[in-house]
C-alpha cells in the first residue's frame, strides 16, 4: 500500500515461532472453552492467515468465514445466529458494525471473550463504543507482514482501551530508533525497530531492499513512527510516509482522525497532506457524515478545541464514502 510490492520471506521457523507466541498471549484469555473466531479479513492477509486460520488450527478452534464483509447486513445476520467467542478485524470494520442496524442484538454479549484489532490504528471513539456494545474491550495489537505479523499487543486482562499498541510479544525486542538507527530514550518519538524469531529472512530477490530494512545491529526498521513509555508500552504515531510536515512541524494523520471521530456527527474520517504555498504541506480532511446537518465550520471548531494550530485542517471535504483497500 505504500509502494511497489515486495515479497517478505517468512521461513517455516518464523511462522512456528509466531504461533507459539500467539498461543502464549491468547491462552490465558481463551480458557477451556473451544474458541470460535469470526474471520472477516481475507485469509491471504497475514493477520487473518496466522492469528485466525493457523492459530485456530493450532488450538483446535473454529473459524467462521465471512466471505463478503462489505455486505454489512449479511455480516450482522451471520453474527446473530453464531455463538462466537472471538472476533478479529480492522478499525473500519468494527466501526461499520457499530453503525449497522441490528448489531446490538448480534454483539455476542456474555459469550464474546476476545476482540482483537490490528492492521491500522484503532480510534478511541470506536474502541469505547465497541466495549459498550459487546461488554469486552477492543484489544489492539501491532505488526507487519515482515514479522509474521505481530510485534506487540495489549494484555487481555486490561478492562479499557489503552490508546497504545501494547507490550512486545514473548521473545520479541522493540526499540525506538533515530534516523541513524541508534536507540532513543524512553518517551522520544522515532522509528519502531523489531528483533525476534518471527522477523523475516529478507525480501525475495531484493538484496538492496533487504539491506535497507535492517540496521547493523539487526533491528528490522518498520517504517512506523512511535514512542515507548517507562513501562515498555509502545504508542503508535503514524506511518513515516504519511506524516504531514507543516512549516517544519510534524502532524500525524492518525492523531487528527482520532480527534475528528470524537465528534458525534462523524461516521468516518481521513486526514492527508496537500501542497501549500506558505507551509509546504497542509492538512486536508475528508469526512463521511453521520449527522447530515454537520458543517465544516462546526467540525473545525471541534478540532480547534483539541488540536494545536498547525494540525488543524486547512481544507474539509464531505464525501459519501471513503476509498478503502480490500481489508478496509
Secondary structure per residue as TSV (DSSP state, phi and psi in degrees):
chain	resnum	aa	ss	phi	psi
A	1	X	-	360.0	-9.3
A	2	X	-	-121.3	18.2
A	3	X	S	160.6	-162.6
A	4	X	S	-65.6	137.0
A	5	X	-	-62.9	142.0
A	6	X	-	-125.9	153.2
A	7	X	-	-98.0	114.2
A	8	X	E	-85.1	124.2
A	9	X	E	-84.1	106.2
A	10	X	-	-104.7	110.6
A	11	X	-	-71.7	161.6
A	12	X	H	-51.7	-42.5
A	13	X	H	-64.9	-35.1
A	14	X	H	-61.4	-46.1
A	15	X	H	-70.1	-41.6
A	16	X	H	-62.8	-41.5
A	17	X	H	-59.9	-43.2
A	18	X	H	-62.1	-42.6
A	19	X	H	-63.9	-39.3
A	20	X	H	-65.3	-38.5
A	21	X	H	-63.8	-45.3
A	22	X	H	-65.2	-38.5
A	23	X	H	-63.4	-42.3
A	24	X	H	-62.6	-35.2
A	25	X	H	-75.8	-41.2
A	26	X	H	-86.5	-35.2
A	27	X	H	-53.4	-43.4
A	28	X	H	-59.9	-28.9
A	29	X	H	-85.9	-24.2
A	30	X	H	-79.8	-31.2
A	31	X	T	68.9	-156.1
A	32	X	T	-88.6	-17.3
A	33	X	S	-69.9	138.8
A	34	X	-	-63.9	121.9
A	35	X	-	-73.2	141.0
A	36	X	E	-123.6	113.3
A	37	X	E	-106.9	132.6
A	38	X	E	-79.9	120.6
A	39	X	E	-116.1	95.8
A	40	X	-	-98.6	-25.2
A	41	X	S	-75.3	145.5
A	42	X	-	-65.5	144.2
A	43	X	T	-71.1	-7.5
A	44	X	T	-80.7	-8.4
A	45	X	S	-86.1	134.4
A	46	X	H	-58.6	-34.8
A	47	X	H	-62.4	-52.6
A	48	X	I	-68.2	-38.4
A	49	X	I	-59.9	-46.9
A	50	X	I	-88.5	-53.9
A	51	X	I	-67.5	-35.6
A	52	X	I	-94.5	-69.9
A	53	X	I	-58.6	-59.4
A	54	X	I	-73.7	-40.0
A	55	X	H	-64.4	-41.8
A	56	X	H	-64.2	-36.9
A	57	X	H	-63.5	-41.5
A	58	X	H	-61.7	-39.7
A	59	X	H	-102.8	5.2
A	60	X	T	76.6	29.8
A	61	X	-	-94.8	-167.9
A	62	X	E	-134.0	137.8
A	63	X	E	-104.1	130.3
A	64	X	E	-101.9	108.8
A	65	X	E	-82.1	126.7
A	66	X	-	-102.6	101.4
A	67	X	T	-75.2	-22.9
A	68	X	T	-137.5	80.2
A	69	X	T	-66.7	-13.6
A	70	X	T	-70.9	-21.6
A	71	X	-	-82.2	82.7
A	72	X	H	-64.3	-38.4
A	73	X	H	-62.8	-42.6
A	74	X	H	-66.6	-36.7
A	75	X	H	-61.3	-49.7
A	76	X	H	-63.2	-38.3
A	77	X	H	-62.9	-37.7
A	78	X	H	-67.3	-40.6
A	79	X	H	-62.9	-38.9
A	80	X	H	-64.2	-26.6
A	81	X	T	-105.1	11.4
A	82	X	-	-119.8	134.4
A	83	X	-	-90.6	93.5
A	84	X	-	-109.7	143.1
A	85	X	S	-107.6	-11.6
A	86	X	E	-146.7	151.2
A	87	X	E	-146.8	138.0
A	88	X	E	-122.4	156.4
A	89	X	E	175.0	-173.4
A	90	X	-	-107.5	163.7
A	91	X	H	-51.9	-44.3
A	92	X	H	-64.1	-32.7
A	93	X	H	-67.9	-47.7
A	94	X	H	-63.2	-38.5
A	95	X	H	-63.0	-42.7
A	96	X	H	-63.2	-41.1
A	97	X	H	-63.6	-42.4
A	98	X	H	-62.7	-30.5
A	99	X	T	-89.4	-0.2
A	100	X	S	-87.7	136.4
A	101	X	T	-60.1	135.7
A	102	X	T	88.4	-2.1
A	103	X	H	-68.0	-32.8
A	104	X	H	-57.0	-36.1
A	105	X	H	-78.8	-15.3
A	106	X	H	-110.6	11.0
A	107	X	S	-76.4	-4.2
A	108	X	-	73.7	18.0
A	109	X	T	-58.5	130.9
A	110	X	T	92.2	-20.3
A	111	X	T	-113.7	-40.8
A	112	X	-	-62.2	130.0
A	113	X	-	-111.8	-34.6
A	114	X	E	-130.6	127.9
A	115	X	E	-125.3	114.4
A	116	X	E	-117.1	128.5
A	117	X	E	-117.6	139.1
A	118	X	-	-156.2	-169.9
A	119	X	S	83.8	-25.3
A	120	X	S	-164.6	167.3
A	121	X	-	-65.0	139.2
A	122	X	-	-90.5	131.8
A	123	X	-	-88.4	137.9
A	124	X	H	-56.2	-42.1
A	125	X	H	-60.9	-38.9
A	126	X	H	-68.1	-45.4
A	127	X	H	-61.5	-42.8
A	128	X	H	-70.3	-38.8
A	129	X	H	-66.4	-37.4
A	130	X	H	-63.0	-43.5
A	131	X	H	-65.1	-38.2
A	132	X	H	-63.4	-39.2
A	133	X	H	-77.0	-35.6
A	134	X	H	-107.2	-21.5
A	135	X	S	86.1	0.1
A	136	X	S	-126.7	148.3
A	137	X	-	-71.4	155.3
A	138	X	E	-89.5	107.7
A	139	X	E	-90.4	118.0
A	140	X	E	-91.0	137.0
A	141	X	E	-123.8	169.1
A	142	X	E	-139.3	139.5
A	143	X	E	-172.7	-169.6
A	144	X	E	-158.7	157.5
A	145	X	G	-50.9	-39.0
A	146	X	G	-64.5	-9.4
A	147	X	G	-122.5	23.2
A	148	X	T	66.6	17.7
A	149	X	E	-113.9	-11.1
A	150	X	E	-80.2	136.3
A	151	X	E	-106.8	-49.8
A	152	X	E	-146.7	161.1
A	153	X	E	-158.1	156.9
A	154	X	-	-75.4	157.5
A	155	X	-	-70.8	147.7
A	156	X	T	-80.8	-12.6
A	157	X	T	-91.5	5.7
A	158	X	-	-69.6	144.3
A	159	X	-	-106.3	1.4
A	160	X	S	-152.2	164.7
A	161	X	-	-66.1	129.9
A	162	X	-	-91.2	-22.5
A	163	X	S	75.2	9.3
A	164	X	S	-126.0	166.0
A	165	X	-	-82.5	-13.6
A	166	X	B	103.1	-158.6
A	167	X	E	-106.0	153.9
A	168	X	E	-59.4	144.2
A	169	X	-	-66.5	165.3
A	170	X	T	-51.8	141.3
A	171	X	T	65.1	15.8
A	172	X	-	-114.1	136.0
A	173	X	E	-110.3	139.7
A	174	X	E	-128.9	136.5
A	175	X	E	-137.0	154.9
A	176	X	E	-102.0	122.6
A	177	X	E	-111.8	146.9
A	178	X	-	-86.2	-174.5
A	179	X	T	-65.7	-21.3
A	180	X	T	-90.1	-4.8
A	181	X	S	93.8	2.8
A	182	X	-	-80.9	148.9
A	183	X	B	-73.8	137.0
A	184	X	-	-96.0	156.1
A	185	X	-	-68.0	164.7
A	186	X	T	-55.3	134.9
A	187	X	T	93.5	-16.0
A	188	X	-	-89.2	144.4
A	189	X	-	-85.6	140.1
A	190	X	E	-170.5	-168.5
A	191	X	E	-80.2	135.5
A	192	X	E	-75.1	125.2
A	193	X	E	-113.1	146.7
A	194	X	E	-133.8	140.2
A	195	X	E	-134.1	139.2
A	196	X	S	170.7	169.3
A	197	X	T	-70.1	-13.4
A	198	X	T	-89.5	-4.6
A	199	X	S	-76.8	137.7
A	200	X	-	-56.1	164.6
A	201	X	S	-80.2	-25.1
A	202	X	E	150.7	-171.2
A	203	X	E	-98.2	138.3
A	204	X	T	-62.0	120.9
A	205	X	T	54.1	33.7
A	206	X	-	-140.3	69.1
A	207	X	H	-61.1	-33.0
A	208	X	H	-69.6	-41.8
A	209	X	H	-63.1	-39.4
A	210	X	H	-62.9	-43.7
A	211	X	H	-62.7	-38.6
A	212	X	H	-71.4	-24.1
A	213	X	H	-77.7	-19.4
A	214	X	B	-120.6	145.9
A	215	X	-	-85.8	164.7
A	216	X	T	-57.6	-24.3
A	217	X	T	-85.2	1.1
A	218	X	-	91.4	7.7
A	219	X	-	-76.0	129.8
A	220	X	E	-76.9	122.8
A	221	X	E	-86.4	115.6
A	222	X	E	-80.8	-21.1
A	223	X	E	81.6	5.2
A	224	X	E	-108.1	142.7
A	225	X	E	-98.6	135.0
A	226	X	E	-161.1	-174.8
A	227	X	E	-145.5	163.5
A	228	X	E	-124.2	137.2
A	229	X	-	-90.5	-179.6
A	230	X	T	-67.7	-17.5
A	231	X	T	-91.3	-2.2
A	232	X	S	92.6	2.6
A	233	X	-	-75.2	135.0
A	234	X	E	-96.7	136.6
A	235	X	E	-117.9	131.1
A	236	X	E	-86.1	135.5
A	237	X	E	-101.7	-57.5
A	238	X	E	178.1	171.0
A	239	X	E	-63.4	134.6
A	240	X	G	-59.5	-32.0
A	241	X	G	-75.4	-15.0
A	242	X	G	-96.7	-8.9
A	243	X	-	-62.2	134.5
A	244	X	E	-97.7	121.5
A	245	X	E	-101.5	107.9
A	246	X	E	-107.2	107.3
A	247	X	T	52.2	38.5
A	248	X	T	88.9	-10.3
A	249	X	E	-95.2	142.3
A	250	X	E	-94.1	123.6
A	251	X	E	-111.9	126.8
A	252	X	-	-96.5	119.5
A	253	X	H	-53.3	-40.1
A	254	X	H	-60.6	-38.7
A	255	X	H	-66.3	-43.4
A	256	X	H	-64.9	-44.9
A	257	X	H	-62.3	-37.9
A	258	X	H	-60.8	-43.0
A	259	X	H	-66.2	-45.7
A	260	X	H	-60.6	-39.4
A	261	X	H	-68.4	-15.1
A	262	X	T	-72.2	-17.8
A	263	X	S	-73.0	127.9
A	264	X	T	-65.0	-15.5
A	265	X	T	-90.4	3.3
A	266	X	E	-106.5	132.8
A	267	X	E	-97.1	-45.2
A	268	X	E	-145.5	155.0
A	269	X	E	-151.4	147.6
A	270	X	E	-143.3	129.5
A	271	X	E	-107.6	134.2
A	272	X	E	-138.9	165.8
A	273	X	E	-87.1	140.3
A	274	X	E	-129.4	148.0
A	275	X	E	-61.7	144.2
A	276	X	E	-142.0	130.2
A	277	X	T	-62.9	-36.5
A	278	X	T	-84.1	-43.6
A	279	X	T	-108.3	3.1
A	280	X	E	85.2	-60.8
A	281	X	E	-133.7	156.2
A	282	X	E	-138.8	166.9
A	283	X	E	-89.5	127.2
A	284	X	E	-112.6	139.1
A	285	X	E	-121.2	128.7
A	286	X	E	-114.7	128.3
A	287	X	E	-132.5	138.4
A	288	X	E	-102.4	126.4
A	289	X	E	-79.2	143.3
A	290	X	S	-95.7	-36.3
A	291	X	S	-103.2	114.0
A	292	X	T	-59.0	-22.1
A	293	X	T	-84.4	-4.5
A	294	X	-	-60.9	135.8
A	295	X	-	-116.1	160.2
A	296	X	H	-63.2	-36.0
A	297	X	H	-64.5	-43.2
A	298	X	H	-65.5	-38.3
A	299	X	H	-68.7	-39.1
A	300	X	H	-65.0	-40.0
A	301	X	H	-63.3	-39.0
A	302	X	H	-62.1	-45.7
A	303	X	H	-62.7	-38.1
A	304	X	H	-64.2	-22.4
A	305	X	H	-74.6	-21.3
A	306	X	H	-119.9	-18.2
A	307	X	S	-121.8	144.7
A	308	X	-	-71.5	163.7
A	309	X	G	-53.3	-45.5
A	310	X	G	-72.6	-14.5
A	311	X	G	-89.3	-8.0
A	312	X	S	-71.6	141.1
A	313	X	E	-65.3	131.1
A	314	X	E	-82.6	-21.4
A	315	X	E	-142.6	133.4
A	316	X	E	-125.8	126.0
A	317	X	E	-125.7	137.5
A	318	X	E	-98.2	135.4
A	319	X	-	-128.4	156.6
A	320	X	S	-71.3	-31.1
A	321	X	-	-157.6	162.1
A	322	X	-	-105.3	142.0
A	323	X	-	-69.3	139.7
A	324	X	-	-135.9	156.0
A	325	X	-	-74.6	171.8
A	326	X	T	-57.9	-25.6
A	327	X	T	-95.9	3.5
A	328	X	-	98.1	360.0
